[in-house]
């Protein structure tokens, strides 16, 4: 018996169904398949052979500094990296028409845009994500930005597999409305399927993180994108400069960078939008000591990002591929050694020093699946440590659907 009105529970149930539906719409869950990096290359310098050229240059660097790389990631890690550089060095490629391209004559940029589309359409399947960074959708740059994007699609003969375009200079959520409108207009004008075009937002100003009213601009931007926003990319140096950070201290690990990325991460959590860390401007070139310092620096920065849950980052130089892959493999192999025994105990309902709940089991399975996806290890390496943790079981754990008995 209860003293509540008879229709109270039915009213509560109805309202909660509405709340649940709205939450499900805004937060559909994490999206698998995130690449470990995005290689940024000026569109003026791009060729169809670029992934192989970067892989060859990276392999040469790995061979010259094998001793240091073995210290950082072990013999097996370096061997795995060499194999990757030979077969699939680049997962995600962005041909740049913004800062890395500069200002050029209209006819030159038009020609480069058509050629960029042709290149993107013919890249090997190993480059499973690809696209361009256009100029900003701002009052001063929107015309060349739109014109270049349209010519890229013309050159590609449509939307290449895995295509996405990056929108820089985001400072207001209203710019996302314009990006959505642009996608719809291009799809209509070019006879493309509805929803074919997707974009990333480059977060490189404080206004993109915190709006004048104190709300998180980036959160509003995601939910105004009509499901077209696939990622948030942090712009290390523009953001740091806008916050007044002296150039010698601008870095992925500066506190202003950590704050911006933490807001991005919270805004994107469970939306299916990926967060991508920025770049380092220090390339592994010069004297041997300078190269060794750059290698160690990038390995440390990539590892730091992975520890903080930023599983993707920019690569600006072929040499960055070496430490990107080595740090990624080292991180996930370490994660497997920590996660597999806990997954095994969870599946067998055994206790231990750490008692894991379903949400933690989900996180353990997710990190192991990320390691499998990037090639840090194979299914046999997982089941050697947790015999019941097949790929299918890991997926069930990630989806919190595993029926335990």
Beta strands, then each sheet from edge to edge (+ up, - down):
strand 1: 37-42
strand 2: 92-96
strand 3: 129-134
strand 4: 163-167
strand 5: 199-203
strand 6: 229-234
strand 7: 274-276
strand 8: 313-315
sheet 1: 7+ 6+ 5+ 4+ 3+ 2+ 1+ 8+
end
